[in-house]
Amino acid sequence: MLGEKIVAVRKDANGNITQVKTHTGRILTIEQAMQQAAAGGFDSLNAIDRQGNWYMANSAGDGEPEQGCNLSILPEF
């Protein structure tokens, strides 16, 4: 079974990501999203940090996780 995908974010007045929305419509706090990523609940993501950077398992074969774009590039809800 594939995990959920994060499709949108909500930010506070300072521009910090406070919540994420998944393709299924679930809304999670950034802390819940971090926990779900660590548990393998998101498609391709292994970790999310408080700044919204996401990481996925190594696909380059060098043993290092790969960092992706920041979630802040997603649309806001």
All heavy atoms as TSV, in Angstrom:
chain	resi	resn	atom	element	x	y	z
A	1	MET	N	N	0.844	-1.187	0.000
A	1	MET	CA	C	0.000	0.000	0.000
A	1	MET	C	C	0.887	1.248	0.000
A	1	MET	O	O	1.852	1.325	0.751
A	1	MET	CB	C	-0.893	-0.006	1.239
A	1	MET	CG	C	-1.799	1.194	1.315
A	1	MET	SD	S	-3.086	1.010	2.550
A	1	MET	CE	C	-2.390	1.900	3.887
A	2	LEU	N	N	0.566	2.189	-0.822
A	2	LEU	CA	C	1.322	3.438	-0.879
A	2	LEU	C	C	0.898	4.356	0.257
A	2	LEU	O	O	-0.242	4.344	0.696
A	2	LEU	CB	C	1.088	4.143	-2.212
A	2	LEU	CG	C	1.645	3.455	-3.444
A	2	LEU	CD1	C	1.256	4.225	-4.683
A	2	LEU	CD2	C	3.142	3.297	-3.351
A	3	GLY	N	N	1.836	5.172	0.703
A	3	GLY	CA	C	1.538	6.138	1.744
A	3	GLY	C	C	0.868	7.365	1.181
A	3	GLY	O	O	0.658	7.506	-0.026
A	4	GLU	N	N	0.526	8.258	2.059
A	4	GLU	CA	C	-0.114	9.505	1.652
A	4	GLU	C	C	0.915	10.462	1.046
A	4	GLU	O	O	2.117	10.314	1.237
A	4	GLU	CB	C	-0.755	10.177	2.867
A	4	GLU	CG	C	-1.950	9.430	3.392
A	4	GLU	CD	C	-2.574	10.131	4.568
A	4	GLU	OE1	O	-2.082	9.911	5.683
A	4	GLU	OE2	O	-3.534	10.890	4.362
A	5	LYS	N	N	0.403	11.451	0.358
A	5	LYS	CA	C	1.234	12.506	-0.214
A	5	LYS	C	C	0.813	13.833	0.413
A	5	LYS	O	O	-0.371	14.085	0.610
A	5	LYS	CB	C	1.032	12.584	-1.728
A	5	LYS	CG	C	1.525	11.373	-2.479
A	5	LYS	CD	C	1.187	11.518	-3.958
A	5	LYS	CE	C	1.715	10.414	-4.809
A	5	LYS	NZ	N	1.466	9.066	-4.370
A	6	ILE	N	N	1.788	14.673	0.710
A	6	ILE	CA	C	1.493	16.011	1.226
A	6	ILE	C	C	1.244	16.912	0.034
A	6	ILE	O	O	2.061	16.991	-0.882
A	6	ILE	CB	C	2.652	16.533	2.089
A	6	ILE	CG1	C	2.851	15.623	3.298
A	6	ILE	CG2	C	2.382	17.983	2.527
A	6	ILE	CD1	C	4.078	15.954	4.126
A	7	VAL	N	N	0.095	17.594	0.040
A	7	VAL	CA	C	-0.284	18.408	-1.117
A	7	VAL	C	C	-0.403	19.896	-0.819
A	7	VAL	O	O	-0.448	20.710	-1.744
A	7	VAL	CB	C	-1.606	17.896	-1.745
A	7	VAL	CG1	C	-1.442	16.484	-2.269
A	7	VAL	CG2	C	-2.760	17.970	-0.757
A	8	ALA	N	N	-0.462	20.287	0.464
A	8	ALA	CA	C	-0.614	21.702	0.803
A	8	ALA	C	C	-0.125	21.922	2.231
A	8	ALA	O	O	-0.014	20.977	3.017
A	8	ALA	CB	C	-2.067	22.142	0.664
A	9	VAL	N	N	0.153	23.170	2.555
A	9	VAL	CA	C	0.635	23.529	3.892
A	9	VAL	C	C	-0.136	24.735	4.421
A	9	VAL	O	O	-0.725	25.500	3.663
A	9	VAL	CB	C	2.146	23.859	3.891
A	9	VAL	CG1	C	2.958	22.650	3.495
A	9	VAL	CG2	C	2.471	25.042	3.004
A	10	ARG	N	N	-0.103	24.885	5.733
A	10	ARG	CA	C	-0.631	26.087	6.390
A	10	ARG	C	C	0.519	26.681	7.176
A	10	ARG	O	O	1.266	25.968	7.844
A	10	ARG	CB	C	-1.788	25.728	7.315
A	10	ARG	CG	C	-2.374	26.953	8.006
A	10	ARG	CD	C	-3.675	26.638	8.700
A	10	ARG	NE	N	-4.709	26.505	7.678
A	10	ARG	CZ	C	-5.793	25.751	7.795
A	10	ARG	NH1	N	-6.002	25.049	8.893
A	10	ARG	NH2	N	-6.682	25.694	6.834
A	11	LYS	N	N	0.664	28.001	7.090
A	11	LYS	CA	C	1.764	28.700	7.763
A	11	LYS	C	C	1.221	29.673	8.798
A	11	LYS	O	O	0.107	30.175	8.666
A	11	LYS	CB	C	2.589	29.477	6.738
A	11	LYS	CG	C	3.229	28.589	5.679
A	11	LYS	CD	C	3.962	29.423	4.650
A	11	LYS	CE	C	4.499	28.562	3.527
A	11	LYS	NZ	N	5.139	29.364	2.490
A	12	ASP	N	N	2.059	29.963	9.798
A	12	ASP	CA	C	1.697	30.969	10.784
A	12	ASP	C	C	2.097	32.352	10.276
A	12	ASP	O	O	2.610	32.492	9.155
A	12	ASP	CB	C	2.306	30.646	12.156
A	12	ASP	CG	C	3.824	30.690	12.185
A	12	ASP	OD1	O	4.460	31.239	11.255
A	12	ASP	OD2	O	4.398	30.163	13.167
A	13	ALA	N	N	1.900	33.363	11.088
A	13	ALA	CA	C	2.187	34.752	10.685
A	13	ALA	C	C	3.661	34.974	10.378
A	13	ALA	O	O	4.014	35.899	9.645
A	13	ALA	CB	C	1.733	35.708	11.779
A	14	ASN	N	N	4.537	34.122	10.913
A	14	ASN	CA	C	5.974	34.239	10.668
A	14	ASN	C	C	6.434	33.430	9.461
A	14	ASN	O	O	7.636	33.389	9.168
A	14	ASN	CB	C	6.757	33.803	11.903
A	14	ASN	CG	C	6.512	34.714	13.080
A	14	ASN	OD1	O	6.417	35.926	12.932
A	14	ASN	ND2	N	6.390	34.134	14.252
A	15	GLY	N	N	5.514	32.746	8.790
A	15	GLY	CA	C	5.869	31.945	7.628
A	15	GLY	C	C	6.308	30.531	7.945
A	15	GLY	O	O	6.745	29.805	7.059
A	16	ASN	N	N	6.192	30.135	9.223
A	16	ASN	CA	C	6.555	28.770	9.616
A	16	ASN	C	C	5.415	27.813	9.286
A	16	ASN	O	O	4.245	28.126	9.523
A	16	ASN	CB	C	6.853	28.696	11.118
A	16	ASN	CG	C	8.001	29.582	11.512
A	16	ASN	OD1	O	9.047	29.574	10.882
A	16	ASN	ND2	N	7.801	30.373	12.548
A	17	ILE	N	N	5.745	26.638	8.784
A	17	ILE	CA	C	4.726	25.637	8.487
A	17	ILE	C	C	4.202	25.080	9.802
A	17	ILE	O	O	4.967	24.623	10.648
A	17	ILE	CB	C	5.305	24.508	7.614
A	17	ILE	CG1	C	5.752	25.067	6.271
A	17	ILE	CG2	C	4.281	23.385	7.433
A	17	ILE	CD1	C	6.512	24.080	5.413
A	18	THR	N	N	2.884	25.131	9.981
A	18	THR	CA	C	2.272	24.626	11.203
A	18	THR	C	C	1.441	23.376	10.953
A	18	THR	O	O	1.265	22.562	11.856
A	18	THR	CB	C	1.370	25.688	11.848
A	18	THR	OG1	O	0.363	26.087	10.909
A	18	THR	CG2	C	2.189	26.895	12.280
A	19	GLN	N	N	0.916	23.230	9.728
A	19	GLN	CA	C	0.087	22.081	9.391
A	19	GLN	C	C	0.340	21.679	7.944
A	19	GLN	O	O	0.770	22.496	7.134
A	19	GLN	CB	C	-1.399	22.407	9.539
A	19	GLN	CG	C	-1.827	22.720	10.957
A	19	GLN	CD	C	-3.295	23.064	11.023
A	19	GLN	OE1	O	-3.795	23.824	10.211
A	19	GLN	NE2	N	-3.986	22.499	12.004
A	20	VAL	N	N	0.052	20.416	7.652
A	20	VAL	CA	C	0.107	19.924	6.279
A	20	VAL	C	C	-1.217	19.253	5.959
A	20	VAL	O	O	-1.912	18.764	6.848
A	20	VAL	CB	C	1.278	18.937	6.047
A	20	VAL	CG1	C	2.608	19.595	6.327
A	20	VAL	CG2	C	1.111	17.665	6.855
A	21	LYS	N	N	-1.548	19.240	4.677
A	21	LYS	CA	C	-2.759	18.570	4.208
A	21	LYS	C	C	-2.327	17.467	3.254
A	21	LYS	O	O	-1.467	17.676	2.389
A	21	LYS	CB	C	-3.664	19.566	3.485
A	21	LYS	CG	C	-4.986	18.986	3.044
A	21	LYS	CD	C	-5.848	20.069	2.422
A	21	LYS	CE	C	-7.205	19.525	2.054
A	21	LYS	NZ	N	-8.039	20.587	1.458
A	22	THR	N	N	-2.923	16.294	3.399
A	22	THR	CA	C	-2.568	15.173	2.538
A	22	THR	C	C	-3.563	15.040	1.388
A	22	THR	O	O	-4.631	15.653	1.407
A	22	THR	CB	C	-2.533	13.849	3.327
A	22	THR	OG1	O	-3.865	13.481	3.678
A	22	THR	CG2	C	-1.651	13.962	4.565
A	23	HIS	N	N	-3.210	14.208	0.418
A	23	HIS	CA	C	-4.083	14.010	-0.739
A	23	HIS	C	C	-5.412	13.360	-0.349
A	23	HIS	O	O	-6.378	13.432	-1.101
A	23	HIS	CB	C	-3.367	13.206	-1.829
A	23	HIS	CG	C	-3.300	11.744	-1.571
A	23	HIS	ND1	N	-2.425	11.184	-0.663
A	23	HIS	CD2	C	-4.002	10.718	-2.103
A	23	HIS	CE1	C	-2.601	9.864	-0.656
A	23	HIS	NE2	N	-3.544	9.561	-1.525
A	24	THR	N	N	-5.477	12.771	0.845
A	24	THR	CA	C	-6.729	12.171	1.312
A	24	THR	C	C	-7.594	13.181	2.061
A	24	THR	O	O	-8.691	12.850	2.488
A	24	THR	CB	C	-6.455	10.965	2.228
A	24	THR	OG1	O	-5.780	11.418	3.409
A	24	THR	CG2	C	-5.647	9.897	1.516
A	25	GLY	N	N	-7.066	14.397	2.256
A	25	GLY	CA	C	-7.813	15.435	2.958
A	25	GLY	C	C	-7.488	15.548	4.438
A	25	GLY	O	O	-8.012	16.433	5.109
A	26	ARG	N	N	-6.641	14.663	4.937
A	26	ARG	CA	C	-6.272	14.755	6.357
A	26	ARG	C	C	-5.403	15.974	6.591
A	26	ARG	O	O	-4.556	16.325	5.771
A	26	ARG	CB	C	-5.501	13.516	6.813
A	26	ARG	CG	C	-6.345	12.318	6.989
A	26	ARG	CD	C	-5.689	11.188	7.772
A	26	ARG	NE	N	-4.280	11.007	7.521
A	26	ARG	CZ	C	-3.395	10.726	8.476
A	26	ARG	NH1	N	-3.762	10.590	9.727
A	26	ARG	NH2	N	-2.123	10.544	8.166
A	27	ILE	N	N	-5.613	16.617	7.734
A	27	ILE	CA	C	-4.804	17.752	8.145
A	27	ILE	C	C	-4.030	17.334	9.381
A	27	ILE	O	O	-4.610	16.870	10.363
A	27	ILE	CB	C	-5.675	18.991	8.414
A	27	ILE	CG1	C	-6.364	19.414	7.113
A	27	ILE	CG2	C	-4.836	20.122	8.998
A	27	ILE	CD1	C	-7.372	20.517	7.263
A	28	LEU	N	N	-2.706	17.487	9.310
A	28	LEU	CA	C	-1.818	17.094	10.393
A	28	LEU	C	C	-0.990	18.290	10.839
A	28	LEU	O	O	-0.631	19.133	10.016
A	28	LEU	CB	C	-0.844	16.007	9.918
A	28	LEU	CG	C	-1.438	14.753	9.296
A	28	LEU	CD1	C	-0.341	13.944	8.623
A	28	LEU	CD2	C	-2.130	13.929	10.348
A	29	THR	N	N	-0.669	18.348	12.123
A	29	THR	CA	C	0.291	19.354	12.573
A	29	THR	C	C	1.649	18.965	12.002
A	29	THR	O	O	1.860	17.812	11.609
A	29	THR	CB	C	0.382	19.409	14.108
A	29	THR	OG1	O	0.924	18.170	14.582
A	29	THR	CG2	C	-0.971	19.696	14.745
A	30	ILE	N	N	2.588	19.896	11.988
A	30	ILE	CA	C	3.917	19.577	11.487
A	30	ILE	C	C	4.555	18.485	12.348
A	30	ILE	O	O	5.255	17.614	11.839
A	30	ILE	CB	C	4.821	20.833	11.372
A	30	ILE	CG1	C	6.121	20.521	10.607
A	30	ILE	CG2	C	5.101	21.444	12.716
A	30	ILE	CD1	C	5.963	20.185	9.165
A	31	GLU	N	N	4.267	18.485	13.649
A	31	GLU	CA	C	4.800	17.445	14.530
A	31	GLU	C	C	4.231	16.075	14.159
A	31	GLU	O	O	4.958	15.077	14.118
A	31	GLU	CB	C	4.499	17.772	15.996
A	31	GLU	CG	C	5.258	18.961	16.536
A	31	GLU	CD	C	4.602	20.313	16.192
A	31	GLU	OE1	O	3.459	20.332	15.666
A	31	GLU	OE2	O	5.252	21.345	16.438
A	32	GLN	N	N	2.927	16.004	13.878
A	32	GLN	CA	C	2.313	14.746	13.462
A	32	GLN	C	C	2.891	14.284	12.127
A	32	GLN	O	O	3.135	13.095	11.924
A	32	GLN	CB	C	0.799	14.893	13.349
A	32	GLN	CG	C	0.099	15.067	14.675
A	32	GLN	CD	C	-1.356	15.455	14.502
A	32	GLN	OE1	O	-1.717	16.244	13.611
A	32	GLN	NE2	N	-2.215	14.903	15.350
A	33	ALA	N	N	3.123	15.222	11.222
A	33	ALA	CA	C	3.696	14.882	9.914
A	33	ALA	C	C	5.112	14.343	10.076
A	33	ALA	O	O	5.507	13.397	9.389
A	33	ALA	CB	C	3.685	16.102	8.993
A	34	MET	N	N	5.884	14.925	10.995
A	34	MET	CA	C	7.239	14.446	11.256
A	34	MET	C	C	7.192	13.003	11.762
A	34	MET	O	O	7.972	12.158	11.324
A	34	MET	CB	C	7.927	15.366	12.269
A	34	MET	CG	C	8.247	16.738	11.699
A	34	MET	SD	S	8.692	17.973	12.945
A	34	MET	CE	C	10.122	17.232	13.701
A	35	GLN	N	N	6.267	12.723	12.670
A	35	GLN	CA	C	6.124	11.370	13.214
A	35	GLN	C	C	5.679	10.391	12.133
A	35	GLN	O	O	6.188	9.269	12.048
A	35	GLN	CB	C	5.129	11.360	14.373
A	35	GLN	CG	C	5.627	12.083	15.591
A	35	GLN	CD	C	4.552	12.233	16.657
A	35	GLN	OE1	O	3.376	11.935	16.442
A	35	GLN	NE2	N	4.953	12.716	17.820
A	36	GLN	N	N	4.713	10.806	11.300
A	36	GLN	CA	C	4.222	9.924	10.248
A	36	GLN	C	C	5.315	9.633	9.231
A	36	GLN	O	O	5.446	8.512	8.753
A	36	GLN	CB	C	2.988	10.521	9.561
A	36	GLN	CG	C	2.400	9.565	8.548
A	36	GLN	CD	C	1.002	9.927	8.117
A	36	GLN	OE1	O	0.237	10.509	8.865
A	36	GLN	NE2	N	0.653	9.564	6.894
A	37	ALA	N	N	6.118	10.627	8.894
A	37	ALA	CA	C	7.226	10.408	7.954
A	37	ALA	C	C	8.222	9.406	8.529
A	37	ALA	O	O	8.675	8.498	7.832
A	37	ALA	CB	C	7.914	11.729	7.635
A	38	ALA	N	N	8.551	9.563	9.807
A	38	ALA	CA	C	9.500	8.649	10.450
A	38	ALA	C	C	8.972	7.217	10.489
A	38	ALA	O	O	9.743	6.266	10.446
A	38	ALA	CB	C	9.825	9.137	11.861
A	39	ALA	N	N	7.643	7.077	10.539
A	39	ALA	CA	C	7.026	5.753	10.584
A	39	ALA	C	C	6.783	5.179	9.190
A	39	ALA	O	O	6.229	4.094	9.056
A	39	ALA	CB	C	5.709	5.829	11.361
A	40	GLY	N	N	7.173	5.919	8.152
A	40	GLY	CA	C	6.988	5.424	6.786
A	40	GLY	C	C	5.605	5.644	6.219
A	40	GLY	O	O	5.215	4.994	5.256
A	41	GLY	N	N	4.860	6.584	6.780
A	41	GLY	CA	C	3.487	6.805	6.358
A	41	GLY	C	C	3.296	7.684	5.146
A	41	GLY	O	O	2.183	7.835	4.668
A	42	PHE	N	N	4.378	8.288	4.645
A	42	PHE	CA	C	4.273	9.124	3.456
A	42	PHE	C	C	4.984	8.462	2.296
A	42	PHE	O	O	6.002	7.793	2.467
A	42	PHE	CB	C	4.875	10.516	3.685
A	42	PHE	CG	C	4.087	11.380	4.608
A	42	PHE	CD1	C	4.651	11.873	5.762
A	42	PHE	CD2	C	2.769	11.705	4.324
A	42	PHE	CE1	C	3.933	12.680	6.618
A	42	PHE	CE2	C	2.033	12.511	5.184
A	42	PHE	CZ	C	2.618	12.995	6.334
A	43	ASP	N	N	4.460	8.655	1.120
A	43	ASP	CA	C	5.049	8.122	-0.096
A	43	ASP	C	C	6.433	8.718	-0.302
A	43	ASP	O	O	6.564	9.932	-0.435
A	43	ASP	CB	C	4.142	8.492	-1.270
A	43	ASP	CG	C	3.999	7.387	-2.280
A	43	ASP	OD1	O	4.453	6.275	-2.004
A	43	ASP	OD2	O	3.416	7.649	-3.340
A	44	SER	N	N	7.470	7.919	-0.278
A	44	SER	CA	C	8.860	8.276	-0.588
A	44	SER	C	C	9.581	9.102	0.469
A	44	SER	O	O	10.785	9.285	0.367
A	44	SER	CB	C	8.964	9.032	-1.926
A	44	SER	OG	O	8.420	8.260	-2.957
A	45	LEU	N	N	8.904	9.627	1.475
A	45	LEU	CA	C	9.565	10.456	2.484
A	45	LEU	C	C	9.925	9.633	3.708
A	45	LEU	O	O	9.122	8.840	4.184
A	45	LEU	CB	C	8.665	11.611	2.928
A	45	LEU	CG	C	8.180	12.572	1.860
A	45	LEU	CD1	C	7.366	13.686	2.495
A	45	LEU	CD2	C	9.329	13.141	1.073
A	46	ASN	N	N	11.122	9.844	4.210
A	46	ASN	CA	C	11.551	9.170	5.431
A	46	ASN	C	C	11.612	10.109	6.616
A	46	ASN	O	O	11.633	9.663	7.749
A	46	ASN	CB	C	12.930	8.542	5.249
A	46	ASN	CG	C	12.903	7.481	4.197
A	46	ASN	OD1	O	13.217	7.764	3.055
A	46	ASN	ND2	N	12.515	6.273	4.559
A	47	ALA	N	N	11.669	11.408	6.352
A	47	ALA	CA	C	11.765	12.383	7.434
A	47	ALA	C	C	11.341	13.754	6.939
A	47	ALA	O	O	11.467	14.070	5.762
A	47	ALA	CB	C	13.180	12.449	7.985
A	48	ILE	N	N	10.837	14.537	7.871
A	48	ILE	CA	C	10.512	15.952	7.648
A	48	ILE	C	C	11.053	16.682	8.867
A	48	ILE	O	O	10.920	16.202	9.991
A	48	ILE	CB	C	8.990	16.186	7.551
A	48	ILE	CG1	C	8.384	15.398	6.398
A	48	ILE	CG2	C	8.682	17.671	7.416
A	48	ILE	CD1	C	6.857	15.413	6.392
A	49	ASP	N	N	11.670	17.856	8.652
A	49	ASP	CA	C	12.116	18.629	9.820
A	49	ASP	C	C	11.166	19.798	10.052
A	49	ASP	O	O	10.263	20.045	9.272
A	49	ASP	CB	C	13.585	19.054	9.693
A	49	ASP	CG	C	13.855	20.020	8.557
A	49	ASP	OD1	O	12.933	20.733	8.113
A	49	ASP	OD2	O	15.022	20.073	8.111
A	50	ARG	N	N	11.376	20.512	11.150
A	50	ARG	CA	C	10.473	21.610	11.530
A	50	ARG	C	C	10.449	22.753	10.512
A	50	ARG	O	O	9.509	23.506	10.449
A	50	ARG	CB	C	10.851	22.167	12.895
A	50	ARG	CG	C	10.556	21.213	14.007
A	50	ARG	CD	C	10.537	21.926	15.340
A	50	ARG	NE	N	10.183	20.981	16.374
A	50	ARG	CZ	C	8.947	20.624	16.666
A	50	ARG	NH1	N	7.949	21.140	16.008
A	50	ARG	NH2	N	8.701	19.764	17.617
A	51	GLN	N	N	11.514	22.876	9.719
A	51	GLN	CA	C	11.550	23.928	8.710
A	51	GLN	C	C	10.830	23.510	7.428
A	51	GLN	O	O	10.699	24.302	6.504
A	51	GLN	CB	C	12.997	24.303	8.389
A	51	GLN	CG	C	13.713	25.017	9.511
A	51	GLN	CD	C	14.068	24.107	10.670
A	51	GLN	OE1	O	14.519	22.982	10.463
A	51	GLN	NE2	N	13.837	24.567	11.879
A	52	GLY	N	N	10.365	22.256	7.377
A	52	GLY	CA	C	9.638	21.792	6.202
A	52	GLY	C	C	10.500	21.106	5.162
A	52	GLY	O	O	10.017	20.742	4.102
A	53	ASN	N	N	11.797	20.914	5.448
A	53	ASN	CA	C	12.648	20.162	4.525
A	53	ASN	C	C	12.262	18.697	4.616
A	53	ASN	O	O	11.979	18.199	5.698
A	53	ASN	CB	C	14.126	20.321	4.892
A	53	ASN	CG	C	14.567	21.760	4.781
A	53	ASN	OD1	O	14.393	22.400	3.757
A	53	ASN	ND2	N	15.129	22.275	5.859
A	54	TRP	N	N	12.276	18.012	3.490
A	54	TRP	CA	C	11.954	16.589	3.524
A	54	TRP	C	C	13.128	15.778	3.015
A	54	TRP	O	O	13.963	16.260	2.275
A	54	TRP	CB	C	10.675	16.279	2.758
A	54	TRP	CG	C	10.640	16.704	1.326
A	54	TRP	CD1	C	10.111	17.867	0.834
A	54	TRP	CD2	C	11.135	15.990	0.187
A	54	TRP	NE1	N	10.252	17.906	-0.528
A	54	TRP	CE2	C	10.876	16.767	-0.962
A	54	TRP	CE3	C	11.773	14.768	0.016
A	54	TRP	CZ2	C	11.233	16.363	-2.239
A	54	TRP	CZ3	C	12.127	14.365	-1.264
A	54	TRP	CH2	C	11.847	15.171	-2.371
A	55	TYR	N	N	13.170	14.547	3.472
A	55	TYR	CA	C	14.271	13.641	3.162
A	55	TYR	C	C	13.696	12.307	2.711
A	55	TYR	O	O	12.643	11.894	3.182
A	55	TYR	CB	C	15.150	13.421	4.402
A	55	TYR	CG	C	15.652	14.716	4.971
A	55	TYR	CD1	C	14.886	15.451	5.854
A	55	TYR	CD2	C	16.884	15.223	4.593
A	55	TYR	CE1	C	15.329	16.659	6.361
A	55	TYR	CE2	C	17.345	16.434	5.099
A	55	TYR	CZ	C	16.552	17.147	5.984
A	55	TYR	OH	O	16.995	18.352	6.478
A	56	MET	N	N	14.405	11.650	1.796
A	56	MET	CA	C	13.973	10.327	1.365
A	56	MET	C	C	15.150	9.373	1.429
A	56	MET	O	O	16.306	9.798	1.481
A	56	MET	CB	C	13.378	10.361	-0.037
A	56	MET	CG	C	14.301	10.812	-1.127
A	56	MET	SD	S	13.386	10.930	-2.660
A	56	MET	CE	C	14.673	10.513	-3.798
A	57	ALA	N	N	14.822	8.096	1.440
A	57	ALA	CA	C	15.870	7.076	1.525
A	57	ALA	C	C	16.827	7.236	0.363
A	57	ALA	O	O	16.474	7.726	-0.711
A	57	ALA	CB	C	15.246	5.693	1.510
A	58	ASN	N	N	18.009	6.804	0.572
A	58	ASN	CA	C	19.073	6.901	-0.414
A	58	ASN	C	C	18.687	6.207	-1.707
A	58	ASN	O	O	18.322	5.054	-1.713
A	58	ASN	CB	C	20.334	6.269	0.171
A	58	ASN	CG	C	21.453	6.201	-0.832
A	58	ASN	OD1	O	21.295	6.561	-1.975
A	58	ASN	ND2	N	22.590	5.740	-0.390
A	59	SER	N	N	18.790	6.927	-2.796
A	59	SER	CA	C	18.579	6.298	-4.109
A	59	SER	C	C	19.843	6.399	-4.959
A	59	SER	O	O	19.908	5.840	-6.039
A	59	SER	CB	C	17.408	6.945	-4.840
A	59	SER	OG	O	17.672	8.294	-5.116
A	60	ALA	N	N	20.871	7.095	-4.437
A	60	ALA	CA	C	22.112	7.261	-5.198
A	60	ALA	C	C	23.126	6.166	-4.882
A	60	ALA	O	O	24.158	6.082	-5.533
A	60	ALA	CB	C	22.730	8.625	-4.907
A	61	GLY	N	N	22.850	5.348	-3.865
A	61	GLY	CA	C	23.751	4.264	-3.527
A	61	GLY	C	C	24.924	4.651	-2.649
A	61	GLY	O	O	25.818	3.853	-2.425
A	62	ASP	N	N	24.954	5.873	-2.119
A	62	ASP	CA	C	26.089	6.309	-1.301
A	62	ASP	C	C	25.812	6.211	0.205
A	62	ASP	O	O	26.621	6.628	1.011
A	62	ASP	CB	C	26.517	7.728	-1.668
A	62	ASP	CG	C	25.419	8.759	-1.466
A	62	ASP	OD1	O	24.334	8.399	-0.957
A	62	ASP	OD2	O	25.641	9.923	-1.823
A	63	GLY	N	N	24.653	5.706	0.573
A	63	GLY	CA	C	24.328	5.542	1.982
A	63	GLY	C	C	23.805	6.781	2.668
A	63	GLY	O	O	23.478	6.757	3.837
A	64	GLU	N	N	23.729	7.885	1.958
A	64	GLU	CA	C	23.259	9.136	2.540
A	64	GLU	C	C	21.818	9.417	2.117
A	64	GLU	O	O	21.460	9.212	0.956
A	64	GLU	CB	C	24.133	10.310	2.076
A	64	GLU	CG	C	25.565	10.229	2.558
A	64	GLU	CD	C	25.674	10.332	4.054
A	64	GLU	OE1	O	24.973	11.154	4.662
A	64	GLU	OE2	O	26.459	9.554	4.629
A	65	PRO	N	N	20.979	9.918	3.042
A	65	PRO	CA	C	19.624	10.295	2.641
A	65	PRO	C	C	19.672	11.493	1.703
A	65	PRO	O	O	20.599	12.292	1.753
A	65	PRO	CB	C	18.943	10.649	3.958
A	65	PRO	CG	C	20.046	10.954	4.899
A	65	PRO	CD	C	21.245	10.175	4.442
A	66	GLU	N	N	18.692	11.589	0.844
A	66	GLU	CA	C	18.629	12.712	-0.088
A	66	GLU	C	C	17.621	13.726	0.406
A	66	GLU	O	O	16.522	13.377	0.818
A	66	GLU	CB	C	18.227	12.208	-1.471
A	66	GLU	CG	C	19.274	11.302	-2.068
A	66	GLU	CD	C	18.919	10.856	-3.472
A	66	GLU	OE1	O	18.277	11.636	-4.202
A	66	GLU	OE2	O	19.290	9.737	-3.822
A	67	GLN	N	N	18.013	14.999	0.370
A	67	GLN	CA	C	17.134	16.070	0.792
A	67	GLN	C	C	16.399	16.602	-0.418
A	67	GLN	O	O	16.969	16.757	-1.487
A	67	GLN	CB	C	17.926	17.198	1.447
A	67	GLN	CG	C	17.047	18.346	1.909
A	67	GLN	CD	C	17.836	19.419	2.641
A	67	GLN	OE1	O	18.993	19.242	2.983
A	67	GLN	NE2	N	17.189	20.530	2.887
A	68	GLY	N	N	15.122	16.885	-0.231
A	68	GLY	CA	C	14.335	17.446	-1.317
A	68	GLY	C	C	14.011	18.893	-1.066
A	68	GLY	O	O	14.561	19.526	-0.168
A	69	CYS	N	N	13.124	19.395	-1.835
A	69	CYS	CA	C	12.682	20.782	-1.693
A	69	CYS	C	C	11.962	20.965	-0.366
A	69	CYS	O	O	11.579	20.019	0.291
A	69	CYS	CB	C	11.742	21.139	-2.832
A	69	CYS	SG	S	12.547	21.195	-4.428
A	70	ASN	N	N	11.772	22.186	-0.021
A	70	ASN	CA	C	11.061	22.516	1.190
A	70	ASN	C	C	9.567	22.449	0.918
A	70	ASN	O	O	9.098	22.847	-0.150
A	70	ASN	CB	C	11.471	23.919	1.642
A	70	ASN	CG	C	10.984	24.223	3.018
A	70	ASN	OD1	O	9.814	24.486	3.216
A	70	ASN	ND2	N	11.884	24.189	3.991
A	71	LEU	N	N	8.808	21.983	1.890
A	71	LEU	CA	C	7.349	21.882	1.751
A	71	LEU	C	C	6.698	23.250	1.540
A	71	LEU	O	O	5.570	23.329	1.069
A	71	LEU	CB	C	6.752	21.207	2.989
A	71	LEU	CG	C	7.136	19.755	3.225
A	71	LEU	CD1	C	6.561	19.263	4.543
A	71	LEU	CD2	C	6.677	18.872	2.078
A	72	SER	N	N	7.404	24.324	1.870
A	72	SER	CA	C	6.821	25.659	1.736
A	72	SER	C	C	6.529	26.037	0.293
A	72	SER	O	O	5.833	27.003	0.037
A	72	SER	CB	C	7.712	26.711	2.388
A	72	SER	OG	O	8.951	26.780	1.722
A	73	ILE	N	N	7.060	25.266	-0.680
A	73	ILE	CA	C	6.735	25.561	-2.073
A	73	ILE	C	C	5.350	25.063	-2.466
A	73	ILE	O	O	4.834	25.425	-3.508
A	73	ILE	CB	C	7.781	24.957	-3.035
A	73	ILE	CG1	C	7.760	23.432	-2.998
A	73	ILE	CG2	C	9.167	25.501	-2.757
A	73	ILE	CD1	C	8.567	22.767	-4.097
A	74	LEU	N	N	4.740	24.254	-1.593
A	74	LEU	CA	C	3.395	23.750	-1.869
A	74	LEU	C	C	2.361	24.858	-1.667
A	74	LEU	O	O	2.592	25.807	-0.923
A	74	LEU	CB	C	3.076	22.579	-0.937
A	74	LEU	CG	C	3.907	21.320	-1.149
A	74	LEU	CD1	C	3.611	20.297	-0.051
A	74	LEU	CD2	C	3.650	20.717	-2.521
A	75	PRO	N	N	1.193	24.715	-2.288
A	75	PRO	CA	C	0.150	25.717	-2.084
A	75	PRO	C	C	-0.318	25.720	-0.636
A	75	PRO	O	O	-0.208	24.721	0.073
A	75	PRO	CB	C	-0.977	25.262	-3.022
A	75	PRO	CG	C	-0.659	23.877	-3.418
A	75	PRO	CD	C	0.784	23.657	-3.196
A	76	GLU	N	N	-0.853	26.863	-0.224
A	76	GLU	CA	C	-1.399	26.974	1.119
A	76	GLU	C	C	-2.881	26.645	1.101
A	76	GLU	O	O	-3.552	26.792	0.086
A	76	GLU	CB	C	-1.167	28.373	1.679
A	76	GLU	CG	C	0.301	28.640	1.962
A	76	GLU	CD	C	0.540	29.906	2.734
A	76	GLU	OE1	O	-0.127	30.086	3.789
A	76	GLU	OE2	O	1.356	30.711	2.316
A	77	PHE	N	N	-3.363	26.166	2.250
A	77	PHE	CA	C	-4.806	25.890	2.368
A	77	PHE	C	C	-5.352	26.660	3.543
A	77	PHE	O	O	-4.634	27.177	4.355
A	77	PHE	CB	C	-5.069	24.389	2.520
A	77	PHE	CG	C	-4.587	23.780	3.802
A	77	PHE	CD1	C	-5.471	23.579	4.857
A	77	PHE	CD2	C	-3.272	23.399	3.990
A	77	PHE	CE1	C	-5.038	23.004	6.041
A	77	PHE	CE2	C	-2.831	22.817	5.157
A	77	PHE	CZ	C	-3.716	22.634	6.191
